[in-house]
Amino acid sequence: MHIPDGYLSPIVSVGLGAATVPGWAVATNRVQKVLSNRTIPMLAVFSAMSFTIMMFNIPVPGGTTAHGVGGTLIAIVLGPWAAAISVSVALIIQALFFGDGGILAIFANSLNMAFILPFVGYGAYRLLAGRSPMLSRRRVWAAGIGAYVGITVSALAVGIELGIEPILFTQNGHALYSPYGLSEAIPAMLIAHLFGASIVEALITALGVAWIQSRHPEYLANGATEDGSLRVGATEGASRQAPPIVASRPLWQTWAALIAIAIAVIAAAGLATGGGDPARAFGADWSAVDWPGVATMLLATGVIAAVLLPLAWLLLPRPVRGVGTAFTAAAILAPLGLIAPGFAYGEGSAEDVAQAFGYVPAGLQQLGGLFSAPLSGYEIPLPFFSGANAGLWQHAIGYELAGVLGILIVGGAVYALSRLLTRAGAGPSRA
């Protein structure tokens, strides 16, 4: 869903800032009022979570890949304005450091994933949850469905933005920027998400809400106000007695049910779009995958997990032990997305576009190399972890290292930004 530079004209790319920049200003003002010693770390953690989720690519119908965002989960816990800040920071750092999304396209990507997604997802969640108890299982299902709706609408926005480019900007019958028309871009984005990434986003959100209900119910019981802002002091009272959880079903049963449903739907979609042939699942050519290399990669990541996860659990301070171990596990598992063949729709290189259309749009040629991120493609610039001679397992380890670095950068950036805002005077820190 990250739009690279060259797929949108500079006019459209910068013009979308007319919606995004005022949104950032409002979000900053709303969040600034409730920053505290407890909300600041939460913002940092959720930003890092969003960055991590976006590293996971899964195969989707059409022979491409896609990913979740986590925006609706953040909106449910901290409010949609906080989600806008958290996801925006993650997107900006992805563009600056990892080349994931274009520099000029930051406004468009932030509008789609940091505003449209969490606000639509949160609105759908509130509508479906109604007046049900905050800790009921109805909230879990409402969260999952809301997230599904939110990221799907965001994907629709991306499809429209890509699809109007050939209408607005052409030269000698060729598109200057994105060559995908509305009739192709919108169905491609919707199908890829309706039967793939949206299901993952729903699963992440529902599991997250179920876990928070069970382990930290005070975050939901005292969370966002009716207008979507984080209530002042919402997370100050971690020791307050939270309302009892209404549902009696064990947490593991809820998780098992949600995971089973997601796997079944995605598998069915993969087989259906592959004509029933597992080798062509999702419309991709799985015979092109280096399966011996995949086996080696899984072995390497398994060894890393066996060493690092226990160490993280033992060495991290108790207050952050669970979260820190979870992020360590996410960074270790992130390279699993490298197995899927193909690339995300609308994110291909100039060579990919040339192969599909027989030409490279002039705007894509000019703007595609506008900025070179230092860790482009999440590759660590060390010979052992990157380059043509590196094996899949080496790329996987490099991807893990880049992911850990990204988590630290995103979390640290949001933490530092939040501290600066509290010192600016608009929102004094609350002890």
One Martini backbone bead per residue (centre of mass of N, CA, C, O) as a GRO file, in nm:
protein
  431
    1MET     BB    1   0.050   0.067  -0.005
    2HIS     BB    2   0.306   0.192  -0.084
    3ILE     BB    3   0.385   0.480  -0.249
    4PRO     BB    4   0.593   0.561  -0.482
    5ASP     BB    5   0.791   0.731  -0.661
    6GLY     BB    6   0.623   0.810  -0.985
    7TYR     BB    7   0.304   0.738  -0.949
    8LEU     BB    8   0.287   1.038  -0.874
    9SER     BB    9   0.242   1.343  -0.918
   10PRO     BB   10   0.359   1.625  -0.777
   11ILE     BB   11   0.084   1.760  -0.754
   12VAL     BB   12  -0.057   1.531  -0.601
   13SER     BB   13   0.143   1.476  -0.377
   14VAL     BB   14   0.142   1.770  -0.259
   15GLY     BB   15  -0.168   1.824  -0.259
   16LEU     BB   16  -0.234   1.615  -0.024
   17GLY     BB   17  -0.123   1.810   0.199
   18ALA     BB   18  -0.393   1.973   0.238
   19ALA     BB   19  -0.492   1.730   0.428
   20THR     BB   20  -0.250   1.629   0.605
   21VAL     BB   21  -0.131   1.874   0.757
   22PRO     BB   22  -0.384   1.959   0.917
   23GLY     BB   23  -0.409   1.683   1.050
   24TRP     BB   24  -0.146   1.700   1.209
   25ALA     BB   25  -0.219   1.951   1.371
   26VAL     BB   26  -0.465   1.837   1.515
   27ALA     BB   27  -0.333   1.586   1.634
   28THR     BB   28  -0.121   1.732   1.801
   29ASN     BB   29  -0.321   1.891   1.977
   30ARG     BB   30  -0.478   1.650   2.094
   31VAL     BB   31  -0.231   1.489   2.209
   32GLN     BB   32  -0.087   1.712   2.377
   33LYS     BB   33  -0.311   1.720   2.612
   34VAL     BB   34  -0.234   1.389   2.701
   35LEU     BB   35   0.045   1.393   2.777
   36SER     BB   36   0.244   1.146   2.953
   37ASN     BB   37   0.412   0.907   3.136
   38ARG     BB   38   0.211   0.692   2.982
   39THR     BB   39   0.142   0.788   2.685
   40ILE     BB   40   0.420   0.805   2.556
   41PRO     BB   41   0.504   0.504   2.555
   42MET     BB   42   0.253   0.409   2.396
   43LEU     BB   43   0.309   0.560   2.136
   44ALA     BB   44   0.582   0.426   2.082
   45VAL     BB   45   0.486   0.132   2.074
   46PHE     BB   46   0.269   0.162   1.847
   47SER     BB   47   0.459   0.262   1.628
   48ALA     BB   48   0.640   0.011   1.629
   49MET     BB   49   0.412  -0.183   1.562
   50SER     BB   50   0.338  -0.071   1.285
   51PHE     BB   51   0.613  -0.114   1.155
   52THR     BB   52   0.617  -0.422   1.194
   53ILE     BB   53   0.361  -0.498   1.039
   54MET     BB   54   0.467  -0.367   0.760
   55MET     BB   55   0.691  -0.601   0.720
   56PHE     BB   56   0.455  -0.797   0.661
   57ASN     BB   57   0.428  -1.014   0.393
   58ILE     BB   58   0.157  -1.131   0.192
   59PRO     BB   59  -0.017  -1.326   0.002
   60VAL     BB   60  -0.226  -1.228  -0.277
   61PRO     BB   61  -0.443  -1.176  -0.494
   62GLY     BB   62  -0.253  -1.149  -0.811
   63GLY     BB   63   0.056  -1.211  -0.728
   64THR     BB   64   0.086  -1.050  -0.463
   65THR     BB   65   0.151  -0.819  -0.197
   66ALA     BB   66   0.080  -0.752   0.159
   67HIS     BB   67  -0.030  -0.546   0.447
   68GLY     BB   68  -0.049  -0.430   0.746
   69VAL     BB   69  -0.088  -0.165   1.022
   70GLY     BB   70  -0.273  -0.105   1.306
   71GLY     BB   71  -0.462   0.154   1.328
   72THR     BB   72  -0.723   0.058   1.477
   73LEU     BB   73  -0.595  -0.035   1.739
   74ILE     BB   74  -0.487   0.239   1.820
   75ALA     BB   75  -0.762   0.387   1.816
   76ILE     BB   76  -0.900   0.218   2.042
   77VAL     BB   77  -0.687   0.292   2.267
   78LEU     BB   78  -0.597   0.619   2.182
   79GLY     BB   79  -0.713   0.709   1.925
   80PRO     BB   80  -0.713   0.845   1.603
   81TRP     BB   81  -0.509   1.077   1.650
   82ALA     BB   82  -0.283   0.898   1.758
   83ALA     BB   83  -0.271   0.715   1.511
   84ALA     BB   84  -0.179   0.931   1.311
   85ILE     BB   85   0.094   0.978   1.446
   86SER     BB   86   0.211   0.691   1.461
   87VAL     BB   87   0.192   0.614   1.156
   88SER     BB   88   0.338   0.857   1.034
   89VAL     BB   89   0.613   0.809   1.158
   90ALA     BB   90   0.656   0.529   1.039
   91LEU     BB   91   0.637   0.623   0.738
   92ILE     BB   92   0.865   0.830   0.736
   93ILE     BB   93   1.092   0.633   0.821
   94GLN     BB   94   1.058   0.436   0.593
   95ALA     BB   95   1.132   0.641   0.370
   96LEU     BB   96   1.414   0.751   0.481
   97PHE     BB   97   1.554   0.453   0.552
   98PHE     BB   98   1.388   0.212   0.353
   99GLY     BB   99   1.215   0.292   0.090
  100ASP     BB  100   0.908   0.286   0.200
  101GLY     BB  101   0.814   0.489   0.013
  102GLY     BB  102   0.790   0.805  -0.081
  103ILE     BB  103   0.870   1.130  -0.037
  104LEU     BB  104   0.637   1.266  -0.198
  105ALA     BB  105   0.427   1.029  -0.082
  106ILE     BB  106   0.376   1.091   0.222
  107PHE     BB  107   0.100   1.225   0.211
  108ALA     BB  108  -0.054   0.989   0.084
  109ASN     BB  109   0.021   0.762   0.284
  110SER     BB  110  -0.088   0.910   0.535
  111LEU     BB  111  -0.376   0.946   0.447
  112ASN     BB  112  -0.441   0.642   0.408
  113MET     BB  113  -0.301   0.508   0.687
  114ALA     BB  114  -0.333   0.756   0.917
  115PHE     BB  115  -0.649   0.838   0.852
  116ILE     BB  116  -0.851   0.664   0.702
  117LEU     BB  117  -0.811   0.399   0.850
  118PRO     BB  118  -0.862   0.474   1.159
  119PHE     BB  119  -1.131   0.632   1.124
  120VAL     BB  120  -1.296   0.413   0.986
  121GLY     BB  121  -1.239   0.183   1.183
  122TYR     BB  122  -1.343   0.328   1.438
  123GLY     BB  123  -1.629   0.387   1.337
  124ALA     BB  124  -1.711   0.091   1.292
  125TYR     BB  125  -1.660  -0.004   1.579
  126ARG     BB  126  -1.863   0.183   1.724
  127LEU     BB  127  -2.113   0.087   1.570
  128LEU     BB  128  -2.090  -0.223   1.647
  129ALA     BB  129  -2.058  -0.196   1.963
  130GLY     BB  130  -2.202   0.028   2.086
  131ARG     BB  131  -2.323  -0.045   2.431
  132SER     BB  132  -2.127  -0.237   2.499
  133PRO     BB  133  -1.917  -0.369   2.686
  134MET     BB  134  -1.584  -0.300   2.683
  135LEU     BB  135  -1.520  -0.629   2.773
  136SER     BB  136  -1.650  -0.760   2.544
  137ARG     BB  137  -1.665  -0.975   2.266
  138ARG     BB  138  -1.798  -0.772   2.075
  139ARG     BB  139  -1.547  -0.588   2.059
  140VAL     BB  140  -1.367  -0.782   1.908
  141TRP     BB  141  -1.539  -0.807   1.650
  142ALA     BB  142  -1.559  -0.502   1.596
  143ALA     BB  143  -1.256  -0.460   1.558
  144GLY     BB  144  -1.212  -0.651   1.319
  145ILE     BB  145  -1.420  -0.525   1.126
  146GLY     BB  146  -1.316  -0.235   1.136
  147ALA     BB  147  -1.036  -0.300   1.022
  148TYR     BB  148  -1.134  -0.416   0.755
  149VAL     BB  149  -1.269  -0.155   0.658
  150GLY     BB  150  -1.037   0.050   0.685
  151ILE     BB  151  -0.824  -0.086   0.486
  152THR     BB  152  -1.014  -0.104   0.242
  153VAL     BB  153  -1.060   0.199   0.205
  154SER     BB  154  -0.764   0.265   0.174
  155ALA     BB  155  -0.725   0.094  -0.083
  156LEU     BB  156  -0.927   0.253  -0.252
  157ALA     BB  157  -0.768   0.518  -0.245
  158VAL     BB  158  -0.522   0.409  -0.392
  159GLY     BB  159  -0.669   0.324  -0.651
  160ILE     BB  160  -0.758   0.610  -0.726
  161GLU     BB  161  -0.483   0.752  -0.733
  162LEU     BB  162  -0.365   0.568  -0.955
  163GLY     BB  163  -0.609   0.572  -1.170
  164ILE     BB  164  -0.600   0.895  -1.244
  165GLU     BB  165  -0.327   0.941  -1.383
  166PRO     BB  166  -0.389   0.851  -1.688
  167ILE     BB  167  -0.603   1.082  -1.715
  168LEU     BB  168  -0.420   1.343  -1.641
  169PHE     BB  169  -0.128   1.197  -1.744
  170THR     BB  170  -0.009   1.234  -2.076
  171GLN     BB  171   0.210   1.097  -2.355
  172ASN     BB  172   0.166   0.968  -2.646
  173GLY     BB  173  -0.040   0.755  -2.493
  174HIS     BB  174   0.124   0.775  -2.226
  175ALA     BB  175   0.192   0.741  -1.914
  176LEU     BB  176   0.369   0.937  -1.676
  177TYR     BB  177   0.292   0.745  -1.446
  178SER     BB  178   0.064   0.571  -1.363
  179PRO     BB  179  -0.062   0.291  -1.568
  180TYR     BB  180  -0.307   0.248  -1.386
  181GLY     BB  181  -0.627   0.219  -1.406
  182LEU     BB  182  -0.929   0.215  -1.259
  183SER     BB  183  -1.017  -0.074  -1.372
  184GLU     BB  184  -0.749  -0.195  -1.226
  185ALA     BB  185  -0.673  -0.068  -0.947
  186ILE     BB  186  -0.926  -0.114  -0.776
  187PRO     BB  187  -0.959  -0.424  -0.794
  188ALA     BB  188  -0.673  -0.495  -0.703
  189MET     BB  189  -0.686  -0.365  -0.421
  190LEU     BB  190  -0.946  -0.501  -0.316
  191ILE     BB  191  -0.879  -0.802  -0.353
  192ALA     BB  192  -0.609  -0.804  -0.191
  193HIS     BB  193  -0.772  -0.723   0.078
  194LEU     BB  194  -1.035  -0.882   0.110
  195PHE     BB  195  -0.840  -1.170   0.066
  196GLY     BB  196  -0.603  -1.060   0.284
  197ALA     BB  197  -0.498  -0.796   0.445
  198SER     BB  198  -0.771  -0.746   0.595
  199ILE     BB  199  -0.760  -1.007   0.757
  200VAL     BB  200  -0.501  -0.945   0.908
  201GLU     BB  201  -0.595  -0.682   1.037
  202ALA     BB  202  -0.831  -0.810   1.190
  203LEU     BB  203  -0.666  -1.010   1.353
  204ILE     BB  204  -0.478  -0.816   1.501
  205THR     BB  205  -0.703  -0.648   1.637
  206ALA     BB  206  -0.862  -0.868   1.783
  207LEU     BB  207  -0.624  -0.987   1.943
  208GLY     BB  208  -0.544  -0.724   2.083
  209VAL     BB  209  -0.810  -0.672   2.233
  210ALA     BB  210  -0.824  -0.942   2.383
  211TRP     BB  211  -0.558  -0.903   2.536
  212ILE     BB  212  -0.625  -0.636   2.678
  213GLN     BB  213  -0.872  -0.734   2.828
  214SER     BB  214  -0.703  -0.951   2.995
  215ARG     BB  215  -0.437  -0.766   3.088
  216HIS     BB  216  -0.543  -0.436   3.013
  217PRO     BB  217  -0.845  -0.309   3.075
  218GLU     BB  218  -0.791  -0.002   3.145
  219TYR     BB  219  -0.738   0.094   2.847
  220LEU     BB  220  -1.046   0.048   2.763
  221ALA     BB  221  -1.219   0.157   3.004
  222ASN     BB  222  -1.038   0.457   2.983
  223GLY     BB  223  -1.002   0.570   2.704
  224ALA     BB  224  -1.184   0.689   2.473
  225THR     BB  225  -1.377   0.920   2.360
  226GLU     BB  226  -1.643   1.000   2.162
  227ASP     BB  227  -1.440   1.184   1.963
  228GLY     BB  228  -1.148   1.014   1.975
  229SER     BB  229  -1.010   1.103   2.225
  230LEU     BB  230  -0.789   1.105   2.471
  231ARG     BB  231  -0.826   1.075   2.788
  232VAL     BB  232  -0.747   1.232   3.057
  233GLY     BB  233  -0.583   0.986   3.233
  234ALA     BB  234  -0.647   0.705   3.107
  235THR     BB  235  -0.341   0.571   3.189
  236GLU     BB  236  -0.285   0.639   3.493
  237GLY     BB  237  -0.484   0.400   3.617
  238ALA     BB  238  -0.353   0.100   3.638
  239SER     BB  239  -0.466   0.043   3.947
  240ARG     BB  240  -0.737   0.039   3.878
  241GLN     BB  241  -1.048  -0.083   3.885
  242ALA     BB  242  -1.180  -0.285   3.660
  243PRO     BB  243  -1.408  -0.402   3.486
  244PRO     BB  244  -1.553  -0.678   3.429
  245ILE     BB  245  -1.545  -0.946   3.236
  246VAL     BB  246  -1.803  -1.072   3.059
  247ALA     BB  247  -1.661  -1.286   2.925
  248SER     BB  248  -1.576  -1.647   2.974
  249ARG     BB  249  -1.398  -1.699   2.752
  250PRO     BB  250  -1.110  -1.796   2.678
  251LEU     BB  251  -0.853  -1.654   2.517
  252TRP     BB  252  -0.752  -1.897   2.345
  253GLN     BB  253  -1.024  -1.942   2.198
  254THR     BB  254  -1.037  -1.676   2.051
  255TRP     BB  255  -0.771  -1.699   1.902
  256ALA     BB  256  -0.823  -1.969   1.759
  257ALA     BB  257  -1.072  -1.879   1.600
  258LEU     BB  258  -0.949  -1.640   1.444
  259ILE     BB  259  -0.713  -1.789   1.309
  260ALA     BB  260  -0.878  -2.007   1.165
  261ILE     BB  261  -1.049  -1.820   0.991
  262ALA     BB  262  -0.818  -1.672   0.845
  263ILE     BB  263  -0.679  -1.918   0.718
  264ALA     BB  264  -0.924  -2.029   0.563
  265VAL     BB  265  -0.981  -1.780   0.385
  266ILE     BB  266  -0.700  -1.743   0.257
  267ALA     BB  267  -0.674  -2.029   0.140
  268ALA     BB  268  -0.927  -2.016  -0.038
  269ALA     BB  269  -0.835  -1.770  -0.203
  270GLY     BB  270  -0.576  -1.898  -0.314
  271LEU     BB  271  -0.707  -2.139  -0.462
  272ALA     BB  272  -0.912  -1.986  -0.635
  273THR     BB  273  -0.688  -1.799  -0.783
  274GLY     BB  274  -0.529  -2.090  -0.864
  275GLY     BB  275  -0.737  -2.314  -0.966
  276GLY     BB  276  -0.659  -2.533  -0.725
  277ASP     BB  277  -0.346  -2.476  -0.737
  278PRO     BB  278  -0.093  -2.455  -0.514
  279ALA     BB  279   0.132  -2.355  -0.725
  280ARG     BB  280  -0.098  -2.101  -0.792
  281ALA     BB  281  -0.139  -1.944  -0.553
  282PHE     BB  282  -0.270  -1.625  -0.595
  283GLY     BB  283  -0.127  -1.627  -0.893
  284ALA     BB  284   0.142  -1.759  -0.832
  285ASP     BB  285   0.486  -1.876  -0.867
  286TRP     BB  286   0.605  -2.127  -0.657
  287SER     BB  287   0.838  -2.257  -0.833
  288ALA     BB  288   1.034  -1.997  -0.799
  289VAL     BB  289   1.102  -2.093  -0.530
  290ASP     BB  290   1.363  -2.138  -0.291
  291TRP     BB  291   1.323  -2.398  -0.089
  292PRO     BB  292   1.602  -2.460   0.029
  293GLY     BB  293   1.640  -2.165   0.121
  294VAL     BB  294   1.398  -2.162   0.310
  295ALA     BB  295   1.493  -2.384   0.500
  296THR     BB  296   1.746  -2.233   0.591
  297MET     BB  297   1.601  -1.984   0.697
  298LEU     BB  298   1.428  -2.128   0.913
  299LEU     BB  299   1.665  -2.240   1.071
  300ALA     BB  300   1.800  -1.970   1.138
  301THR     BB  301   1.553  -1.837   1.280
  302GLY     BB  302   1.517  -2.059   1.491
  303VAL     BB  303   1.788  -2.019   1.633
  304ILE     BB  304   1.749  -1.723   1.702
  305ALA     BB  305   1.492  -1.762   1.870
  306ALA     BB  306   1.614  -1.965   2.082
  307VAL     BB  307   1.809  -1.735   2.190
  308LEU     BB  308   1.657  -1.448   2.211
  309LEU     BB  309   1.390  -1.489   2.365
  310PRO     BB  310   1.499  -1.576   2.642
  311LEU     BB  311   1.680  -1.329   2.677
  312ALA     BB  312   1.461  -1.114   2.669
  313TRP     BB  313   1.302  -1.223   2.914
  314LEU     BB  314   1.548  -1.209   3.122
  315LEU     BB  315   1.674  -0.903   3.062
  316LEU     BB  316   1.429  -0.753   3.073
  317PRO     BB  317   1.238  -0.552   3.216
  318ARG     BB  318   0.940  -0.612   3.354
  319PRO     BB  319   0.760  -0.380   3.221
  320VAL     BB  320   0.894  -0.477   2.912
  321ARG     BB  321   0.902  -0.784   2.861
  322GLY     BB  322   0.660  -0.853   2.682
  323VAL     BB  323   0.700  -0.641   2.459
  324GLY     BB  324   0.997  -0.701   2.389
  325THR     BB  325   0.953  -0.998   2.309
  326ALA     BB  326   0.746  -0.947   2.087
  327PHE     BB  327   0.934  -0.775   1.905
  328THR     BB  328   1.149  -0.987   1.869
  329ALA     BB  329   0.966  -1.193   1.731
  330ALA     BB  330   0.879  -1.014   1.494
  331ALA     BB  331   1.164  -0.967   1.375
  332ILE     BB  332   1.223  -1.272   1.325
  333LEU     BB  333   0.950  -1.324   1.140
  334ALA     BB  334   0.949  -1.114   0.902
  335PRO     BB  335   1.101  -1.287   0.667
  336LEU     BB  336   0.855  -1.462   0.573
  337GLY     BB  337   0.773  -1.251   0.347
  338LEU     BB  338   1.008  -1.341   0.140
  339ILE     BB  339   0.873  -1.596   0.013
  340ALA     BB  340   0.692  -1.441  -0.151
  341PRO     BB  341   0.604  -1.382  -0.454
  342GLY     BB  342   0.653  -1.085  -0.567
  343PHE     BB  343   0.480  -0.766  -0.557
  344ALA     BB  344   0.342  -0.493  -0.477
  345TYR     BB  345   0.094  -0.319  -0.580
  346GLY     BB  346   0.234  -0.027  -0.718
  347GLU     BB  347   0.567  -0.108  -0.632
  348GLY     BB  348   0.722  -0.130  -0.875
  349SER     BB  349   0.957  -0.112  -1.087
  350ALA     BB  350   1.053  -0.008  -1.389
  351GLU     BB  351   1.097  -0.298  -1.490
  352ASP     BB  352   0.816  -0.407  -1.420
  353VAL     BB  353   0.657  -0.209  -1.596
  354ALA     BB  354   0.793  -0.276  -1.866
  355GLN     BB  355   0.702  -0.574  -1.870
  356ALA     BB  356   0.386  -0.505  -1.860
  357PHE     BB  357   0.381  -0.238  -2.088
  358GLY     BB  358   0.656  -0.166  -2.269
  359TYR     BB  359   0.706   0.079  -2.065
  360VAL     BB  360   0.833   0.386  -1.916
  361PRO     BB  361   0.742   0.624  -1.740
  362ALA     BB  362   0.873   0.932  -1.720
  363GLY     BB  363   0.813   0.993  -1.419
  364LEU     BB  364   0.939   0.731  -1.311
  365GLN     BB  365   1.225   0.788  -1.412
  366GLN     BB  366   1.265   1.068  -1.261
  367LEU     BB  367   1.142   0.983  -0.954
  368GLY     BB  368   1.242   0.693  -0.870
  369GLY     BB  369   1.552   0.832  -0.796
  370LEU     BB  370   1.527   1.074  -0.591
  371PHE     BB  371   1.572   0.861  -0.346
  372SER     BB  372   1.822   0.709  -0.124
  373ALA     BB  373   1.807   0.483   0.101
  374PRO     BB  374   2.022   0.341   0.331
  375LEU     BB  375   1.791   0.081   0.375
  376SER     BB  376   1.705  -0.036   0.118
  377GLY     BB  377   1.500  -0.311   0.157
  378TYR     BB  378   1.619  -0.393   0.434
  379GLU     BB  379   1.939  -0.352   0.393
  380ILE     BB  380   2.237  -0.429   0.506
  381PRO     BB  381   2.557  -0.270   0.434
  382LEU     BB  382   2.668  -0.585   0.418
  383PRO     BB  383   2.804  -0.847   0.257
  384PHE     BB  384   2.672  -1.082   0.429
  385PHE     BB  385   2.353  -0.948   0.398
  386SER     BB  386   2.420  -0.874   0.091
  387GLY     BB  387   2.371  -0.920  -0.233
  388ALA     BB  388   2.401  -1.148  -0.490
  389ASN     BB  389   2.553  -1.376  -0.294
  390ALA     BB  390   2.327  -1.383  -0.108
  391GLY     BB  391   2.128  -1.556   0.075
  392LEU     BB  392   1.822  -1.586   0.212
  393TRP     BB  393   1.925  -1.605   0.508
  394GLN     BB  394   2.089  -1.341   0.493
  395HIS     BB  395   1.857  -1.156   0.424
  396ALA     BB  396   1.693  -1.224   0.676
  397ILE     BB  397   1.892  -1.113   0.884
  398GLY     BB  398   1.899  -0.828   0.769
  399TYR     BB  399   1.596  -0.779   0.810
  400GLU     BB  400   1.603  -0.808   1.115
  401LEU     BB  401   1.804  -0.582   1.176
  402ALA     BB  402   1.640  -0.360   1.040
  403GLY     BB  403   1.391  -0.396   1.219
  404VAL     BB  404   1.519  -0.328   1.488
  405LEU     BB  405   1.613  -0.049   1.406
  406GLY     BB  406   1.332   0.060   1.333
  407ILE     BB  407   1.199   0.026   1.609
  408LEU     BB  408   1.394   0.217   1.757
  409ILE     BB  409   1.349   0.470   1.585
  410VAL     BB  410   1.044   0.500   1.613
  411GLY     BB  411   1.018   0.492   1.919
  412GLY     BB  412   1.223   0.723   1.973
  413ALA     BB  413   1.087   0.947   1.805
  414VAL     BB  414   0.816   0.956   1.958
  415TYR     BB  415   0.928   1.004   2.235
  416ALA     BB  416   1.080   1.268   2.172
  417LEU     BB  417   0.841   1.425   2.053
  418SER     BB  418   0.661   1.413   2.304
  419ARG     BB  419   0.855   1.559   2.494
  420LEU     BB  420   0.865   1.824   2.332
  421LEU     BB  421   0.562   1.888   2.352
  422THR     BB  422   0.548   1.912   2.663
  423ARG     BB  423   0.767   2.153   2.665
  424ALA     BB  424   0.601   2.368   2.490
  425GLY     BB  425   0.315   2.405   2.685
  426ALA     BB  426   0.040   2.274   2.583
  427GLY     BB  427   0.124   1.985   2.746
  428PRO     BB  428   0.167   1.910   3.045
  429SER     BB  429   0.316   1.705   3.241
  430ARG     BB  430   0.212   1.404   3.399
  431ALA     BB  431   0.279   1.217   3.691
   0.00000   0.00000   0.00000
